[in-house]
Amino acid sequence: MEEIANTPIAQIIWNGKDVIVDLKPFLSSVNYTDQEEGAADDVSIVLDNGAGLWSGDWHPVEGDTLELFMGYSDKLMNCGLFQVDEVVTSGPPDIITVKAIASFITKTLRTKNSKAFEKQTLRQIATFFCLKHGLKLIDNSDNMLGQIFLERKTQEQKTDLQFLSELATEYGFVFSVKGSNLIFTSYYALDNAEAVRDIAKNQIGNYNITEKCYDTYKYAVLTKRDSKTNKVTAETQTFDGVTVKDDVLLIVGTGGNKKTIEAKVKSGLWNKNRFKQAGTLNDIPGDPLLVASMNFNLTGLNNVSGKYHIVRSSHTISGDGAYTTSLEVRKTGDIPKPKRVPPTAKEKTTYDANISDASEFEDTPE
């Protein structure tokens, strides 16, 4: 990795105007949090309010827009466009904390709704929400979105963000809204992407890595009943070579074609195992390359070393110009692509037919 320029930069465009020169005498810190999934990206700006200006004529209001750039002159990160969502006045000492969320995470995306989808692919469902919210669909799934066929899926008093996130997780994708893009990325693409850099132990202020010895699985099985023949069969997946307990993860079946069923089983196994070894790395020298969804190599920690995936990153530049990055990570380098294992006769008879009574369905032609 080439040497990073020494002077951190935080550029803030407030309602279309570059205000960093005006803010500098009051600026205590700027923080940008980048989320891979499940939550909106956000910005937090802490300002000295000793003179009372920020609780008077300069008081920020809901809906103000902020555009933030952070990093160095040769590596400037475009954090995106945000809208002021919360203003906190506190003391002593007297400060104002301005919190903003990604501008395309609108109130309509965060409003609970109910809707039923019948006989649609995951791509068709995603396209519906793109049209509804004026977003563009980005499919990083090798066209798997178009191959996942759902007999019926119901959104029951859930926000559109929550519904899409849960749907993505169920079938092996990570879902996010970045700018005006609604993005689905396959877990395999994320885990197998190249590392952007190495991080050595001596570059980390403090760290905490936990390795789970429970609730991890080598096999996953989805049982289903053929409503015509009343025969119960099993779809099985395994993580070859992964040192986990030989416990079997039993997944409740739902309707769909063969690829849909396989995707559900693979995803169930991956979601149980992906946080087997995970933790936090804090106070790393600031680096705009270290954002959510990127991979890096952790070195100098013996068995804990390896390739890790960034789930959440936090970038902070303080008023005195210090720039640090903190990460939430999970180990991914030792997790290969799951492979399909044809069910054996033994596997077909291992599970009681009563287990899948609530999940009867017929295969839909691929």
N, C-alpha and C positions, 0 to 999 in steps of 0.2 A: 504494500500500500504506500502511495507517495505521501510525503510529509504534508501535514495539514498546515495551512497558514495560521499564524499565531493569534490574530485579532478576531474575536467573535463579533458577529454582526446580528442585530435584531432590527429589522425594518418593519414598521407598522403603518399600514395605510388605513386611516380611520375615515369612514364615509367618503372615500375617494381621495383623501388628502394625506400626504406623507407627514406624519406628526412626530417622528422619533426625536427630532431636535427639540420640539416643544415639551415632549414627555421626559426627556433625559434628566432634568433636574429633580423630577419626582419619582423616577422609576426605581422600584425596589427589586422587581424580578418580572421575567416573562417566562411562562411555561406553556409548552405545547405537548399534548398527549395524543398519541397516534394509536388507534385501536384496530386490531385485525378483524374482529367480529364482535357482535353482541352489544356494542355501545357506540355512540357518536364520538368522533374526534372533537377535542375541545381545547380552548385557550384560556389561560388565566393570567391576568396582568395585575400586579400589586403596585399601588401608587401611594406615595407619602401625601397625607392629607392634613399635615400640620397647619397649613395656612387656611384650610377650609374651602379651597377653591373647588375641589372635586365633589363636595356636597352642596355646592352653590351653583353658580352659572355654568361651570364645566361638568356638571353631573351627567354621567352617561345615561342613556335611556334605552329601554328595550327596543330592539330592531336596528340599532346602530350596526353598521357593518365594519368588520375588521378584516384586513388582509395581512397575513403575517409571513415574513421571510426570515429564516434563521440559518446560522452557519458561519461560513468564512467567505472571503472575497472570491476564492476559487472553487468553493463548494457551498453554494447557497441553496437551501432547501425551501421550496415553495410549499408552505404548510396548508394553504388554501384560503378560502373565503369563509368567514364566520359571522354569526349574528349575535349581538349581546343578548344574553338570556337571563342573567342574574347580576345584580350589583349589591355588594355587601359593604356596609360602612361599619368599622369597628375601631376599638382603641381601649386603653392607650397601648402603644402610641397610635395616633390617629392615622388610619390607612383606609383606602378604598380598594376593594378587590373586584375587578371586572371579569366576569366569566362569560364566555361565548362558545357556542356550539357550531358545528359545520352548517353552513347556510342551507344546504339541500336537505338536512334533516328537519323537515318542516313539521308544523303541528299536525298536519293531516297524516304524515307518516307515523306520528306518535299518538294518534287517536284510535281507540278501540273500535273494531268493526267485526261484522259477521258476514260470511259469504261462503257458498258451497261451490266447489269446482268438480265437474264430472267429466270423466273420460278425456283428460287433457294431459299433455306432457308437461314436465317441469318447465321447459322453455316457454310453453304457452302461458302458464301461470305467471312466470316472471315477466313476460311481455305485457300481460294485463296490468301489472303494477307499474311498469315503465310508462305505459300510456296514461295511466291514472295520475302519475306524479310528474310527468314531463322529464323522465330520465332515459338514459341510453343503456341498453343491456350490453355488458361485456361478458362474453362466455369464454372463460379459461378452463374448459373442461373436456377438450377434444370432442366436442359435440355430444357429450353424454347427456346434457340437459334435454336434448331432443329425443333421447332414447329411454328416458325415465317416464313410463306411462302410468298414470294414477287413475284407478277406477273412480274414486271419490276422495276428495280432501276438503275438510270443512274448517274454515276460520271462525272460531267461536269466541267472540268478545276478546280479541287480541289485536294489538296494534299491527299495522302492516309490516313494520320492522321485525316485530317478534315472530309473526307468522312465517315470514320469509326465512328468518334465521333458523327457526326450528325445522322448517322444511329442508333447508340446505344441510343441516347437521344430520338429519335422518337418512339422507342419501349420499353422503360423502363429499360435501362441498363446504367451503367457507364463504359466507355471504357478507358483503359490506356495501355501503354507499360512500363513494369518494367523489367529491365534486358533483357533477351531474351524471355520474356513471353508477349504475347498479351492477355489481360485480359478483359473479359466481366463479370460484376457482376450486379445482379438485384437490383433495388432500394429497394425492400422489404427486401432483405438480409442485405443491408447496414443499413437501418433505424432500424432494429430490432435486430442487434447485441448487445451483452452486453457491458456496459460501462467498459473501462479499468481502470478508476480511478475517483476520485472526485477532482474538482478544486474549492476552496473556494475563495470568493471575495478578502480576504486579501492576497491571493497568486498572485494576478494579479497587474501588474504595472499600467495599464490603460485599459479601456474597452469601447466598443461602440456597443450597441445592438439596432437594428432598427426593429420595428414591422410595417409591411405594413398593411394599412387599405384599400387598393385598389388592383385591378387586382388579386384577389384571388377568388376561386370558390368552391362551394359545389358540383355542378353537372357538368358533361361533357357529351356532346351528339355528336355522329357521325351519320350523316344521309347518307343513301345510297338508290340508286334506283335499283330495280331488272329490268334488261334490257328486260327480257321476259314478265313480267307482268306489267311493268311500275309503280309498287307500291313502295312508299317510306316508309322505316322503320327507326327506330332509335335505336342505341346501347347506353345505358346510364350507367354511373358510378357515384357513390357518395362517399364522405368521411363522413361516419356516425359519428356524434358527434363532428365534427370540427366546431368551431365558426368562420365561414367566411360568407361573403355575399352570399345570395342565387342566385347570378348571375349564368347563365348557360354558360359554355364554349363550343362554337360550333367548332367542328373539321372537317376539310375537309376529306372526305372519300377516301380511296385508295383500290385497289384490294387485295384479300387474303382470307384465310380461317377464320373461326370464332375466333380462338385463336389469329390470327394476328390482327383482328379488335379490339378485347377486349384489347390486349396489347397496341395498339395505343391510345385508349381512356384513359386507366388507366395512361399511360405515360404522355399524354397531361395534365391531371388533376394534377398529381404529380409534373410535372415540373413548373406549375403555382404556386403551393402552397408551394413547398419545401423551398423557401426563404422568407416565410411570416415573420419569425422572425430570423434574422441573423445579424452577426456583426464580430467584431475583439476583440481578447484578446491579449494584448501585455506584454512583459517582465515578463513572467512566469518563475520561476526557471527551468532551463533546464531539460527536461525529454525525453529520447529516446522513451518512450511509446507513446508520443503525435505526431503521424504521420497521414498523410492524410488517410481517410477512417475509422479511429477509432472513437468510441463514448466515451463520458465522461459525468459525472454529474456535472453541474454547481450549486453551492450552495451559499446561503447568499445574494441573490438578489431578494427575495420575488417572485413576479409573473414572473420575468424573469428567475428564476431558473428552472432547468429541465435537461433533457437529450439532449445533443448537438452532432452534427456530424462534424468532421473535414474535411473541403474541401481543405485546404491548410495549411501547417505548415512550419515555418522557424526557423532553429536552428543556433545559432550564438555563437561561442567561440572566445573571444577577446584575444589579445596578452598577457594580464595580467591574463588570465585563467578564466574570468567570462563567464558563460554559461547561455544563456536565450533562451526561446522558445516563438514564437508568432504564433497565430492561426487565420485563417478565418473559421468561424463556422456557422452552421444553426441549429435551434432547430428541434428536430425530435421526442422527446418522446411523444408528444401529437398527432402525426399523425399515425393513425392505417392503417391497410391494407384496400385498397378500395374494396368494394364488388359490385358485378354485380346486377343491378336492372332491371328486365324485363320491357321493355317499355310498358306503358299503352296506351290505345286507344287515350287518350288525348294527350300524348306525340307524338304519331305518326301523329297527325293532326296539331300539333302546328307549325311545320316548313313547310314553303312553298316549294313545290317540286322544284322550280326553284333554290333554294339555292344549291342543289347538282347536278345540270346539268353537272358540270365539273368533277364529280367524279363517273360516272356510272361504275358499275362492277358487275360481278356475283360472288357468293361465290365459292371458290374452295373447293372441298371435303377435310375434315380433314384427 
